[in-house]
Amino acid sequence: MAHIRAMTRNDLGDVSRLLGASWRRTYSPIMGAENTARLSDERHAPDALAAEIDDEDKMSFVVERGDGSIAGYAMAAMDRHGDVMLERLHIEPSEFGGGLAVDLLHAVLAAHAGIPSIALEVIEGNDRAIAFCRKHGFEVVERREAAHGVGGHASLIMRRLLPRA
Ligand SMILES: CC(C)(COP(=O)(O)OP(=O)(O)OC[C@H]1O[C@@H](n2cnc3c(N)ncnc32)[C@H](O)[C@@H]1OP(=O)(O)O)[C@@H](O)C(=O)NCCC(=O)NCCS
């Protein structure tokens, strides 16, 4: 059985590897292999992830399998206006379609009870992620041209409105 818990420093290596592999697999066909590897190595080094764990405006979660391995990861960040962005959501491909991604999304939402909405940025062409987001109530609210998107590639901002408690 897999369960979701807050990420700790013990997970830094596993999450860094998961992100590196997920970025390369997902974004290399869209952004190019070199660009993708460079951006991922910059952003997902264990030290960078450790700083996020220490940042009280960021919340990081992992899905841990029964054998202790990490099957998924999510990170959400709140800005100074109280707006929450789901910055990352990554599942091991062997678990795609198994419901772990929505479990992680629900964990993020539960940790931010009372927020009016949650947003994310997704690269155009990441069709599986866009389909996942639409299925779970996110709608496109903005399109960013390549110059302002992710890694020099156009992106979509999607937002899900949340019911008032
Ligand atoms: C995005 C992600 C977390 C979603 O988790 P998941 O378990 O794959 O999601 P689901 O299977 O529940 O939903 C994906 C949907 O996309 C559909 N889909 C798959 N490939 C697709 C494609 N090329 N085009 C359109 N839809 C596609 C699936 O059929 C499924 O819809 P369904 O449930 O109606 O059949 C996971 O795919 C992932 O980790 N991807 C790599 C990292 C990433 O892109 N993160 C998102 C950054 S915003």
The ligand as an SDF file (V2000), in Angstrom:
LIG
                    3D

 48 50  0  0  0  0  0  0  0  0999 V2000
    0.6970   14.5190  -14.9160 C   0  0  0  0  0  0  0  0  0  0  0  0
    0.6410   13.2810  -14.0370 C   0  0  0  0  0  0  0  0  0  0  0  0
    0.9750   13.6280  -12.5880 C   0  0  0  0  0  0  0  0  0  0  0  0
   -0.8020   12.7270  -14.0900 C   0  0  0  0  0  0  0  0  0  0  0  0
   -0.8840   11.5140  -13.4260 O   0  0  0  0  0  0  0  0  0  0  0  0
   -1.5090   10.2400  -14.1850 P   0  0  0  0  0  0  0  0  0  0  0  0
   -1.5920    9.1180  -13.2230 O   0  0  0  0  0  0  0  0  0  0  0  0
   -0.7350   10.0430  -15.4330 O   0  0  0  0  0  0  0  0  0  0  0  0
   -2.9680   10.8450  -14.5230 O   0  0  0  0  0  0  0  0  0  0  0  0
   -4.2560   10.0830  -15.0080 P   0  0  0  0  0  0  0  0  0  0  0  0
   -3.9200    8.7900  -15.6880 O   0  0  0  0  0  0  0  0  0  0  0  0
   -5.2170   10.0420  -13.8650 O   0  0  0  0  0  0  0  0  0  0  0  0
   -4.8460   11.1310  -16.0750 O   0  0  0  0  0  0  0  0  0  0  0  0
   -4.2180   11.3460  -17.2870 C   0  0  0  0  0  0  0  0  0  0  0  0
   -5.2650   11.3800  -18.3980 C   0  0  0  0  0  0  0  0  0  0  0  0
   -4.6150   11.7680  -19.6100 O   0  0  0  0  0  0  0  0  0  0  0  0
   -5.0010   10.8810  -20.6270 C   0  0  0  0  0  0  0  0  0  0  0  0
   -3.9010   10.8970  -21.5850 N   0  0  0  0  0  0  0  0  0  0  0  0
   -2.7990   10.1300  -21.6170 C   0  0  0  0  0  0  0  0  0  0  0  0
   -2.0030   10.4800  -22.6430 N   0  0  0  0  0  0  0  0  0  0  0  0
   -2.6260   11.5170  -23.2660 C   0  0  0  0  0  0  0  0  0  0  0  0
   -2.3050   12.3180  -24.3950 C   0  0  0  0  0  0  0  0  0  0  0  0
   -1.1560   12.1420  -25.0720 N   0  0  0  0  0  0  0  0  0  0  0  0
   -3.1790   13.2850  -24.7740 N   0  0  0  0  0  0  0  0  0  0  0  0
   -4.3190   13.4840  -24.0830 C   0  0  0  0  0  0  0  0  0  0  0  0
   -4.6770   12.7640  -22.9790 N   0  0  0  0  0  0  0  0  0  0  0  0
   -3.8380   11.7810  -22.5960 C   0  0  0  0  0  0  0  0  0  0  0  0
   -5.1990    9.5700  -19.9180 C   0  0  0  0  0  0  0  0  0  0  0  0
   -6.0090    8.6950  -20.6940 O   0  0  0  0  0  0  0  0  0  0  0  0
   -5.9160   10.0420  -18.6570 C   0  0  0  0  0  0  0  0  0  0  0  0
   -7.2660   10.3270  -18.8550 O   0  0  0  0  0  0  0  0  0  0  0  0
   -8.4370    9.2530  -18.4600 P   0  0  0  0  0  0  0  0  0  0  0  0
   -8.2990    8.9790  -17.0050 O   0  0  0  0  0  0  0  0  0  0  0  0
   -9.6840    9.9730  -18.8240 O   0  0  0  0  0  0  0  0  0  0  0  0
   -8.1710    8.0390  -19.2970 O   0  0  0  0  0  0  0  0  0  0  0  0
    1.6270   12.1670  -14.5410 C   0  0  0  0  0  0  0  0  0  0  0  0
    1.2840   11.7770  -15.8580 O   0  0  0  0  0  0  0  0  0  0  0  0
    3.0810   12.6380  -14.5170 C   0  0  0  0  0  0  0  0  0  0  0  0
    3.7670   12.5190  -13.5130 O   0  0  0  0  0  0  0  0  0  0  0  0
    3.5610   13.1530  -15.6660 N   0  0  0  0  0  0  0  0  0  0  0  0
    4.9450   13.6210  -15.7730 C   0  0  0  0  0  0  0  0  0  0  0  0
    5.1790   14.9060  -15.0040 C   0  0  0  0  0  0  0  0  0  0  0  0
    4.2200   16.0080  -15.3790 C   0  0  0  0  0  0  0  0  0  0  0  0
    3.9210   16.2410  -16.5420 O   0  0  0  0  0  0  0  0  0  0  0  0
    3.7350   16.7100  -14.3610 N   0  0  0  0  0  0  0  0  0  0  0  0
    2.7570   17.7610  -14.5200 C   0  0  0  0  0  0  0  0  0  0  0  0
    3.3820   19.0900  -14.5270 C   0  0  0  0  0  0  0  0  0  0  0  0
    2.1080   20.3570  -14.5770 S   0  0  0  0  0  0  0  0  0  0  0  0
  1  2  1  0
  2  3  1  0
  2  4  1  0
  2 36  1  0
  4  5  1  0
  5  6  1  0
  6  7  2  0
  6  8  1  0
  6  9  1  0
  9 10  1  0
 10 11  2  0
 10 12  1  0
 10 13  1  0
 13 14  1  0
 14 15  1  0
 15 16  1  0
 15 30  1  0
 16 17  1  0
 17 18  1  0
 17 28  1  0
 18 19  1  0
 18 27  1  0
 19 20  2  0
 20 21  1  0
 21 22  1  0
 21 27  2  0
 22 23  1  0
 22 24  2  0
 24 25  1  0
 25 26  2  0
 26 27  1  0
 28 29  1  0
 28 30  1  0
 30 31  1  0
 31 32  1  0
 32 33  2  0
 32 34  1  0
 32 35  1  0
 36 37  1  0
 36 38  1  0
 38 39  2  0
 38 40  1  0
 40 41  1  0
 41 42  1  0
 42 43  1  0
 43 44  2  0
 43 45  1  0
 45 46  1  0
 46 47  1  0
 47 48  1  0
M  END
$$$$
